[in-house]
Each structure stands twice: as C-alpha cells, then as structure tokens.
C-alpha cells in the first residue's frame, strides 16, 4: 500500500480539511515539486512504529508533543496534525480535523476496501453483538464462509480465526486496514457494530453501509469522558441512519417516530420490524405457543421471502427480535430463507445466554448483559423460567465510563433480584470497592447484598449458596478473558470457565 503526497493533498482539499503545509518553516498550500510524488508507504498514530516513509497522525486528547519528537528521532519525516509543531520534520500537514483527515486518508491508503465488500452495520444500546453473530451464521451459509466480522467480543477477518476486540468500533485507520485484510482474504461480506463513539469522534466519517440496523435506544454511556447527555448519545447513535443505503429499524425502539422521520428526511429506504402486536411493521415475529425457543415470522407482502417458522438456541424474546433483524439484513445482501433457518438454528454467541447446571441442579446463566435494558431483560427472562426459586446475581460495573450504569443496575436488582453479589468488572483506574458501594447505596427492598471483590470468589460464593430451585446469573463479563485494571488488560479465565471449573471440582 502507498499514497503520494499529491494524492493526500487532493483528498484533503476535496474534504475541505487542509489548512496548510509546513515546509522548511514556510506555510503554504502547494507542495514543492520535490515532494509532489513522494510516496507514503505506511500510516500510523503510534509514535513507536514509524519510519521515514510513515505519515504519522498526531491525534487524541492526550497527545503530547514529546510523542512527535520521539518519532522524529526514530526517523519520521512526515506528520499530520491540527496544530503546527516546531520540529525538524520534512513536511507538516496541518488540518482542521485530525480524525476526519485520518478517516479519509486511511480509506485512500488502503484503496477504498469498503467498496469491495457488502457492509452490514448494527447499532443500538443492546443486542448488537448477538444480532451480528446471527447475521454471520446466516451469511456463512450464503457465501460459503466468506464473512468477516468486527464485534464487541471477538472479531474475524478470514471468517475462521478470531481475535479479541479492543474497541466496539476500531479507530478509522485500523478499521480500513482490517477491511483491506478481509478483502485480501477473499471475504465478500463485512459485519460490524457501530458505537456511539464511532460517530462522536469520527471513526466512521465518510463511510456508508449497504445495510444499517438500528436495534434500540436507552440511556447508556453517559459520563464526562463519553457522552455528557442522553441527547448527545442518541444523536450520535442515529447517524447510522443517514449513512446507510437501506436502514432496518425496530418499531419497539424508544423514539421510533424520530428514527422513522430521520430515515424519511434523508430519503433512506426503510424496513420496520417488530412484534405481532404492532400492525404498522413490514415484518413481525410471534412466539409459537408451548415452545419458548421457536417463533414465526410474518409479513403481508414478504418481498424477501422469509415468512416461516424458526428455532433459536438462545432463549428470550429479545433474541427473537435480534434474529429477525439479522434475517432481514442478511436477505438484503443475498441470503435465502434456508440460509436464515439454518443460521439462526446454529447460532451461538460467546458469553450470551450460556447455561450450566450446578451440582445441586440450580441453573447458572452466563451473559454479557452490561447495561440497564439488557440486564432487565435477562433477569426478567430467568425469573420467568424459575418462578419458585431465588435469583442470585453476580455483577459489577466498569470503571472510568458509563457511570450511570451503577444506579441502573441498582434499580434492576431492586426490582428483580433476591441476592446481589457485587464484585469487580473492569474497574480500570477506579477503586472497585467504591464502584460496588455506589451500586449498593441505591438498592432498595429486601435484596440481600454481599460484596466479594475477587470475581472468581464471587462466582464460587453464588454457587455455594444456591439451592436447587434457584437461578444464578453471572452478568457483565460474558466470555471476556481480560479484566481492565489500570491501563492493563489482565488475563481472566472468563465467567463460564470459572463456573464450570468450580462445578466440576465440587463433584469430586
């Protein structure tokens, strides 16, 4: 991959991002003839990975000039920034918005890989990962396993080998590098989750999706370092509608009328789905009586040909809605009804609704539920499945972000929980004791509360106190095999593996 400095200039001018070039301490809008055809052979925002042919992006609120100085000491000659720096570089490219510049230049550097893939994007407060996995299972049948995916839990660029995701939506430079790798691996479809932060800080600036799916919206990620208000969070979320060629919207979502109005205003073709009780939908789903995992999809016209009966491995009505959104999206990019039926019936999601049985026959649910709505839906489902027993919940809350979740968890535990075991869940730079206390102080009613900071010990305690008719819910971590402590991803076996090991060893 390479890109000439002239092409970079043209690209920035086209997007109205170029402020000036700095060449030998002179500010100008043109490039010297000697630099016009110079090639950039790598792009990076990591000052530790540069050469003389790298274009280095000075980005981020925490960027320090010393990073650029160290990069120049390592041979860097070309940098791009919103701020001119007094450094001995061959060329400084000064732009109005460094993140937008990084997005458009990354596209160009990797030769616009998005144009060589069918792009499917999910956004919503809950359900993105599950719906993305459903879509991959379906399209694997359609394409003979030529589906790449970026998800909160795991990602794959060759359809087979998975790696841990660092961000729900990667930085733009990483995103286009990954897309280019997927193209190189002969993938035909690319599924991704799009977070509110992706639009807030322009990680997907200028990117249009073949199909965008808006699942739902409830308050989340409200904190000083994410979104200051729900309005800001919601505004960023719904930008997916304006950047999709076709949009699929959940009729049950809060603020549905505004979502529909936005699609209409932007002239984006729209498909609306929901439950049987809503008449004004294009596709609806209904549970088949007597079988909580089977459901029927109906449409008056059914141009996608997906009317029929389906069966899930994952419980919960909310997963039927996720499955329907995935089937509509998949059908729009080539899937048949048979692909949908096979994919939905086979789909599993790491850390989602995974079920174990304790030695005393108490059921143990492992789920990634990590915000108000997902936790409420999970606990409501489990309580319905186990009406005579107690609901024992092991839960914590993340540090340094989504502070509003702590009070939200308290509310759900007060409404549905019987025993709450508060523990550690990615505390980052915060004290996990403080986080647990903030959850505890808002819990009301007769909920018995225990705090066990070591998460493995908290799981062991929940299993130990459970009775045969109880249900134990391990919420928040799912299949995540790291705990974020300070700035370090600390290895963690995962809730399922810990619970399974405790159950197995207690049999002896």
Secondary structure in CASP SS format (residue, H / E / C, confidence):
PFRMAT SS
TARGET T0000
AUTHOR 0000-0000-0000
METHOD secondary structure of the structure
MODEL  1
X C 1.00
X C 1.00
X E 1.00
X E 1.00
X H 1.00
X H 1.00
X H 1.00
X H 1.00
X H 1.00
X H 1.00
X H 1.00
X H 1.00
X H 1.00
X H 1.00
X C 1.00
X C 1.00
X C 1.00
X E 1.00
X E 1.00
X E 1.00
X E 1.00
X E 1.00
X E 1.00
X C 1.00
X C 1.00
X E 1.00
X E 1.00
X E 1.00
X C 1.00
X C 1.00
X C 1.00
X C 1.00
X H 1.00
X H 1.00
X H 1.00
X H 1.00
X C 1.00
X C 1.00
X E 1.00
X E 1.00
X C 1.00
X E 1.00
X E 1.00
X E 1.00
X C 1.00
X C 1.00
X C 1.00
X C 1.00
X C 1.00
X C 1.00
X C 1.00
X C 1.00
X C 1.00
X E 1.00
X E 1.00
X E 1.00
X E 1.00
X C 1.00
X C 1.00
X C 1.00
X C 1.00
X C 1.00
X C 1.00
X C 1.00
X H 1.00
X H 1.00
X H 1.00
X H 1.00
X H 1.00
X H 1.00
X H 1.00
X H 1.00
X H 1.00
X C 1.00
X C 1.00
X C 1.00
X C 1.00
X E 1.00
X E 1.00
X E 1.00
X E 1.00
X C 1.00
X C 1.00
X C 1.00
X C 1.00
X C 1.00
X C 1.00
X C 1.00
X C 1.00
X C 1.00
X E 1.00
X E 1.00
X E 1.00
X E 1.00
X E 1.00
X C 1.00
X C 1.00
X H 1.00
X H 1.00
X H 1.00
X H 1.00
X H 1.00
X H 1.00
X H 1.00
X H 1.00
X H 1.00
X H 1.00
X H 1.00
X H 1.00
X C 1.00
X C 1.00
X C 1.00
X H 1.00
X H 1.00
X H 1.00
X H 1.00
X C 1.00
X E 1.00
X E 1.00
X E 1.00
X E 1.00
X E 1.00
X E 1.00
X C 1.00
X C 1.00
X C 1.00
X C 1.00
X H 1.00
X H 1.00
X H 1.00
X H 1.00
X H 1.00
X H 1.00
X H 1.00
X H 1.00
X H 1.00
X H 1.00
X H 1.00
X H 1.00
X H 1.00
X H 1.00
X H 1.00
X H 1.00
X C 1.00
X C 1.00
X C 1.00
X E 1.00
X E 1.00
X E 1.00
X E 1.00
X C 1.00
X C 1.00
X C 1.00
X E 1.00
X E 1.00
X E 1.00
X C 1.00
X C 1.00
X C 1.00
X C 1.00
X C 1.00
X E 1.00
X E 1.00
X E 1.00
X C 1.00
X C 1.00
X C 1.00
X C 1.00
X C 1.00
X C 1.00
X C 1.00
X H 1.00
X H 1.00
X H 1.00
X H 1.00
X H 1.00
X H 1.00
X H 1.00
X H 1.00
X H 1.00
X H 1.00
X H 1.00
X H 1.00
X H 1.00
X C 1.00
X C 1.00
X C 1.00
X C 1.00
X E 1.00
X E 1.00
X E 1.00
X E 1.00
X E 1.00
X C 1.00
X C 1.00
X H 1.00
X H 1.00
X H 1.00
X H 1.00
X H 1.00
X C 1.00
X C 1.00
X C 1.00
X C 1.00
X C 1.00
X C 1.00
X C 1.00
X C 1.00
X E 1.00
X C 1.00
X E 1.00
X E 1.00
X E 1.00
X E 1.00
X C 1.00
X C 1.00
X C 1.00
X C 1.00
X C 1.00
X C 1.00
X C 1.00
X E 1.00
X C 1.00
X C 1.00
X C 1.00
X C 1.00
X E 1.00
X C 1.00
X C 1.00
X H 1.00
X H 1.00
X H 1.00
X H 1.00
X H 1.00
X H 1.00
X H 1.00
X H 1.00
X C 1.00
X H 1.00
X H 1.00
X H 1.00
X H 1.00
X C 1.00
X E 1.00
X C 1.00
X E 1.00
X E 1.00
X E 1.00
X E 1.00
X E 1.00
X C 1.00
X C 1.00
X C 1.00
X C 1.00
X C 1.00
X H 1.00
X H 1.00
X H 1.00
X H 1.00
X H 1.00
X H 1.00
X H 1.00
X H 1.00
X H 1.00
X H 1.00
X C 1.00
X C 1.00
X C 1.00
X E 1.00
X E 1.00
X E 1.00
X E 1.00
X E 1.00
X E 1.00
X E 1.00
X C 1.00
X C 1.00
X C 1.00
X C 1.00
X C 1.00
X C 1.00
X C 1.00
X E 1.00
X E 1.00
X E 1.00
X E 1.00
X E 1.00
X C 1.00
X C 1.00
X C 1.00
X C 1.00
X C 1.00
X C 1.00
X E 1.00
X E 1.00
X E 1.00
X E 1.00
X E 1.00
X C 1.00
X C 1.00
X C 1.00
X C 1.00
X C 1.00
X C 1.00
X C 1.00
X C 1.00
X C 1.00
X E 1.00
X E 1.00
X E 1.00
X E 1.00
X C 1.00
X C 1.00
X C 1.00
X C 1.00
X C 1.00
X H 1.00
X H 1.00
X H 1.00
X H 1.00
X H 1.00
X H 1.00
X H 1.00
X H 1.00
X H 1.00
X H 1.00
X H 1.00
X H 1.00
X H 1.00
X H 1.00
X H 1.00
X H 1.00
X C 1.00
X C 1.00
X C 1.00
X C 1.00
X H 1.00
X H 1.00
X H 1.00
X H 1.00
X H 1.00
X H 1.00
X H 1.00
X H 1.00
X H 1.00
X H 1.00
X C 1.00
X C 1.00
X C 1.00
X C 1.00
X C 1.00
X C 1.00
X C 1.00
X E 1.00
X E 1.00
X E 1.00
X E 1.00
X C 1.00
X C 1.00
X C 1.00
X C 1.00
X C 1.00
X E 1.00
X E 1.00
X E 1.00
X E 1.00
X E 1.00
X C 1.00
X C 1.00
X C 1.00
X C 1.00
X H 1.00
X H 1.00
X H 1.00
X H 1.00
X H 1.00
X H 1.00
X H 1.00
X H 1.00
X H 1.00
X H 1.00
X H 1.00
X H 1.00
X H 1.00
X H 1.00
X C 1.00
X C 1.00
X C 1.00
X C 1.00
X C 1.00
X E 1.00
X E 1.00
X E 1.00
X E 1.00
X E 1.00
X C 1.00
X C 1.00
X C 1.00
X C 1.00
X C 1.00
X C 1.00
X C 1.00
X C 1.00
X H 1.00
X H 1.00
X H 1.00
X H 1.00
X H 1.00
X H 1.00
X H 1.00
X H 1.00
X H 1.00
X H 1.00
X H 1.00
X H 1.00
X H 1.00
X C 1.00
X C 1.00
X E 1.00
X E 1.00
X E 1.00
X E 1.00
X C 1.00
X C 1.00
X C 1.00
X C 1.00
X C 1.00
X E 1.00
X C 1.00
X C 1.00
X C 1.00
X H 1.00
X H 1.00
X H 1.00
X H 1.00
X H 1.00
X H 1.00
X H 1.00
X H 1.00
X H 1.00
X C 1.00
X C 1.00
X C 1.00
X C 1.00
X C 1.00
X C 1.00
X C 1.00
X E 1.00
X E 1.00
X E 1.00
X E 1.00
X C 1.00
X C 1.00
X C 1.00
X H 1.00
X H 1.00
X H 1.00
X H 1.00
X H 1.00
X H 1.00
X H 1.00
X H 1.00
X H 1.00
X H 1.00
X H 1.00
X C 1.00
X C 1.00
X C 1.00
X C 1.00
X C 1.00
X E 1.00
X E 1.00
X E 1.00
X E 1.00
X E 1.00
X C 1.00
X C 1.00
X C 1.00
X C 1.00
X C 1.00
X C 1.00
X E 1.00
X E 1.00
X E 1.00
X E 1.00
X C 1.00
X C 1.00
X E 1.00
X E 1.00
X E 1.00
X E 1.00
X C 1.00
X C 1.00
X C 1.00
X H 1.00
X H 1.00
X H 1.00
X H 1.00
X H 1.00
X H 1.00
X H 1.00
X H 1.00
X H 1.00
X H 1.00
X H 1.00
X H 1.00
X H 1.00
X C 1.00
END
